[in-house]
Amino acid sequence: MAVLEPLPGNTFAVLTGLTDDGVAYGYSSPRRTSPVSTAVRWGLDGVPVALPIPPGALGTSLHGVAGRTAFGSATDTPGLDYPVRWDLTNTTVTVLDTTGFRFTSLQAANRRGEVIGGGLDNSSIIPVLRWNRSGHRDSLAPLPGQTQAAGYAINDSGTVVGTSSGYRSGDRPVRWSADGAVTELPTAPGTTFDIPHAINERGTIAGRGSTDDDNHWTRALIWVTT
């Protein structure tokens, strides 16, 4: 076992991603409750090195790694974050476009550098936001008649899985194809809500199904697509 120390002068460190070659990524901060942190790379020697931050940013937080892509957030005002992506091959950082949206969070990335997250605008529809490697952003809408979508995973084909919900309806499991078309996934018998959390390159989806009755039971689910 190895202990990965925070940056010099810091007391708190969290590991949030690991590449296939054993390099670790995460963030470091002066203390656990600090409003500003710094994205960090730990090499095989275990030495922490700060990743680049966008111009004008006070700090960064790295949320996850997929292949040679890392994703997270930066802040220039504590409490007001915006999404960023790191290219781990060139060790560069890119600010992702959120024009027209108030950023909430990034959720996942794939090995092609595509990233998904969420944002709020002034409309009644809350979509999933998807950025491609060049930075172009598109919106993935919820099911017809519903108002809110959340994406939790994206595979290398650009297929996204997550949930769709409405004011009077619970979360429904859904899949968005690479072209943005949304499809509702079947629900498990007896469950109140099913949530997909992962998708592999064959399109197989993993998640969980739960009830909200007195039993409160939860089951692991697999969706095999054809």
C-alpha positions as CSV (number, residue, x, y, z in Angstrom):
1,M,0.0,0.0,0.0
2,A,1.1,3.6,-0.7
3,V,0.1,6.8,1.0
4,L,-0.3,9.7,-1.4
5,E,0.4,13.0,0.3
6,P,-1.3,16.3,-0.5
7,L,0.6,19.2,-2.0
8,P,3.2,20.9,0.2
9,G,1.4,23.1,2.8
10,N,-1.9,21.2,2.3
11,T,-3.4,18.7,4.8
12,F,-6.2,17.1,2.7
13,A,-6.0,14.9,-0.5
14,V,-8.5,12.8,-2.4
15,L,-7.8,10.4,-5.2
16,T,-10.6,10.3,-7.9
17,G,-9.1,8.6,-10.9
18,L,-6.4,6.2,-12.0
19,T,-4.9,5.6,-15.4
20,D,-4.0,2.1,-16.8
21,D,-0.3,2.9,-16.2
22,G,-0.9,3.5,-12.5
23,V,-0.8,7.3,-12.4
24,A,-3.2,8.7,-9.9
25,Y,-5.3,11.9,-10.1
26,G,-7.4,13.8,-7.7
27,Y,-7.2,17.0,-5.7
28,S,-5.5,18.6,-2.7
29,S,-6.6,21.4,-0.4
30,P,-5.3,23.2,2.6
31,R,-8.0,21.5,4.8
32,R,-11.0,19.4,4.4
33,T,-13.5,22.3,4.5
34,S,-11.5,24.6,2.3
35,P,-13.6,26.1,-0.5
36,V,-10.7,26.0,-3.0
37,S,-8.6,23.0,-4.0
38,T,-6.0,22.1,-6.7
39,A,-6.2,19.2,-9.1
40,V,-3.2,16.9,-8.7
41,R,-1.3,14.2,-10.4
42,W,0.6,11.6,-8.4
43,G,3.3,9.8,-10.6
44,L,4.6,6.3,-9.9
45,D,7.0,7.9,-7.4
46,G,4.0,9.2,-5.4
47,V,5.0,12.8,-5.6
48,P,2.1,15.2,-6.0
49,V,2.2,17.7,-8.9
50,A,-0.4,20.4,-9.5
51,L,-2.2,20.2,-12.8
52,P,-2.6,23.4,-14.9
53,I,-5.5,25.7,-14.0
54,P,-7.4,28.1,-16.4
55,P,-6.3,31.7,-16.5
56,G,-7.9,33.7,-13.6
57,A,-9.0,30.6,-11.7
58,L,-8.5,30.4,-8.0
59,G,-8.5,26.6,-7.9
60,T,-9.6,23.3,-9.5
61,S,-11.1,20.0,-8.5
62,L,-10.7,16.8,-10.5
63,H,-13.7,14.5,-10.4
64,G,-12.7,11.6,-12.6
65,V,-10.5,10.0,-15.3
66,A,-11.3,8.1,-18.5
67,G,-8.3,7.0,-20.6
68,R,-6.2,10.1,-21.2
69,T,-9.0,12.5,-20.3
70,A,-9.8,14.0,-16.8
71,F,-12.8,16.1,-16.0
72,G,-13.7,18.4,-13.1
73,S,-14.4,22.0,-12.3
74,A,-12.6,25.3,-11.7
75,T,-13.6,28.3,-9.7
76,D,-12.8,32.0,-9.8
77,T,-15.2,32.8,-7.0
78,P,-15.7,30.3,-4.1
79,G,-19.0,28.5,-4.6
80,L,-19.3,29.3,-8.4
81,D,-17.7,26.6,-10.5
82,Y,-17.4,26.0,-14.2
83,P,-16.5,22.8,-16.0
84,V,-13.0,21.9,-17.3
85,R,-11.3,19.0,-19.0
86,W,-7.7,18.0,-18.9
87,D,-5.9,16.3,-21.8
88,L,-3.5,14.0,-19.8
89,T,-1.3,13.3,-22.8
90,N,-0.4,17.0,-23.2
91,T,-1.2,18.1,-19.7
92,T,-3.4,20.9,-20.9
93,V,-6.7,22.2,-19.5
94,T,-9.7,23.4,-21.4
95,V,-12.7,25.4,-20.1
96,L,-16.0,23.8,-21.5
97,D,-18.6,26.1,-23.0
98,T,-21.7,26.7,-20.8
99,T,-23.2,29.6,-22.7
100,G,-26.8,29.9,-21.8
101,F,-26.6,27.5,-18.8
102,R,-25.7,27.8,-15.2
103,F,-23.3,24.9,-14.6
104,T,-24.1,22.3,-12.0
105,S,-21.6,19.4,-12.4
106,L,-19.8,17.0,-14.7
107,Q,-20.6,13.3,-14.3
108,A,-18.6,11.2,-16.6
109,A,-16.2,11.0,-19.6
110,N,-15.2,8.4,-22.2
111,R,-11.8,7.5,-23.7
112,R,-12.5,9.7,-26.7
113,G,-12.5,12.8,-24.6
114,E,-16.3,13.3,-24.6
115,V,-17.7,14.6,-21.3
116,I,-21.3,14.8,-19.9
117,G,-22.8,16.9,-17.2
118,G,-25.7,19.1,-16.2
119,G,-26.7,22.6,-16.3
120,L,-29.7,24.9,-15.7
121,D,-31.1,27.5,-18.1
122,N,-34.2,29.7,-18.0
123,S,-36.5,27.2,-19.6
124,S,-38.6,24.5,-17.9
125,I,-36.5,21.7,-19.5
126,I,-33.3,20.5,-17.9
127,P,-31.2,18.5,-20.4
128,V,-28.0,16.5,-20.2
129,L,-25.1,18.5,-21.6
130,R,-22.5,16.6,-23.8
131,W,-19.2,18.0,-25.0
132,N,-17.2,16.4,-27.7
133,R,-13.4,16.4,-27.9
134,S,-13.3,19.6,-29.9
135,G,-15.5,21.4,-27.3
136,H,-18.7,21.4,-29.2
137,R,-21.7,21.1,-26.9
138,D,-25.1,19.5,-27.5
139,S,-28.1,18.9,-25.3
140,L,-29.8,15.6,-24.6
141,A,-33.5,16.1,-23.9
142,P,-35.7,14.1,-21.5
143,L,-38.4,11.8,-22.7
144,P,-41.4,13.6,-24.4
145,G,-43.7,15.1,-21.8
146,Q,-41.0,15.1,-19.1
147,T,-38.9,18.0,-18.0
148,Q,-35.6,16.8,-16.5
149,A,-32.7,14.6,-17.6
150,A,-29.6,13.3,-15.9
151,G,-26.7,11.5,-17.5
152,Y,-24.5,9.2,-15.5
153,A,-22.2,7.3,-18.0
154,I,-21.0,7.6,-21.6
155,N,-19.2,4.9,-23.6
156,D,-16.6,5.4,-26.4
157,S,-19.4,5.3,-29.0
158,G,-21.0,8.4,-27.4
159,T,-24.0,6.5,-26.0
160,V,-25.2,8.0,-22.7
161,V,-27.3,6.4,-20.0
162,G,-29.2,8.1,-17.2
163,T,-32.7,9.1,-16.2
164,S,-35.6,11.2,-17.3
165,S,-38.3,12.6,-15.0
166,G,-41.2,14.9,-14.8
167,Y,-43.2,16.9,-12.2
168,R,-45.7,14.1,-11.6
169,S,-43.5,11.1,-12.6
170,G,-40.5,9.5,-11.1
171,D,-37.2,8.7,-12.7
172,R,-37.3,6.6,-15.8
173,P,-34.2,4.8,-17.0
174,V,-33.1,6.0,-20.5
175,R,-30.4,5.7,-23.1
176,W,-29.3,8.5,-25.5
177,S,-27.7,7.3,-28.8
178,A,-24.7,9.1,-30.3
179,D,-27.1,11.2,-32.4
180,G,-29.0,12.3,-29.3
181,A,-32.2,10.2,-29.7
182,V,-33.6,9.2,-26.4
183,T,-35.1,5.7,-25.6
184,E,-36.8,4.5,-22.5
185,L,-35.3,1.3,-21.0
186,P,-37.5,-1.4,-19.5
187,T,-38.1,-1.3,-15.7
188,A,-37.7,-4.3,-13.4
189,P,-40.9,-5.8,-12.0
190,G,-41.9,-4.3,-8.7
191,T,-39.4,-1.5,-8.6
192,T,-40.4,2.2,-8.2
193,F,-37.4,3.6,-9.9
194,D,-34.5,2.2,-11.9
195,I,-31.2,4.1,-12.4
196,P,-28.5,3.1,-15.0
197,H,-25.0,3.9,-13.8
198,A,-22.6,2.4,-16.4
199,I,-22.5,1.3,-20.0
200,N,-19.8,-0.8,-21.7
201,E,-18.6,-0.7,-25.3
202,R,-21.0,-3.5,-26.3
203,G,-23.9,-1.4,-25.1
204,T,-24.7,-3.4,-22.0
205,I,-25.9,-1.2,-19.2
206,A,-25.6,-1.7,-15.4
207,G,-27.6,0.0,-12.6
208,R,-29.9,-0.5,-9.8
209,G,-33.7,-0.7,-9.1
210,S,-35.3,0.2,-5.8
211,T,-38.7,0.6,-4.2
212,D,-39.9,3.4,-2.0
213,D,-42.3,1.3,0.1
214,D,-41.8,0.1,3.6
215,N,-39.5,-2.7,2.3
216,H,-37.0,-0.3,0.7
217,W,-35.3,-3.0,-1.2
218,T,-32.7,-2.5,-3.9
219,R,-31.5,-4.9,-6.6
220,A,-28.6,-4.7,-9.1
221,L,-29.8,-4.6,-12.7
222,I,-28.3,-5.4,-16.1
223,W,-29.9,-4.2,-19.4
224,V,-28.6,-6.1,-22.5
225,T,-29.4,-4.2,-25.7
226,T,-29.6,-5.6,-29.1
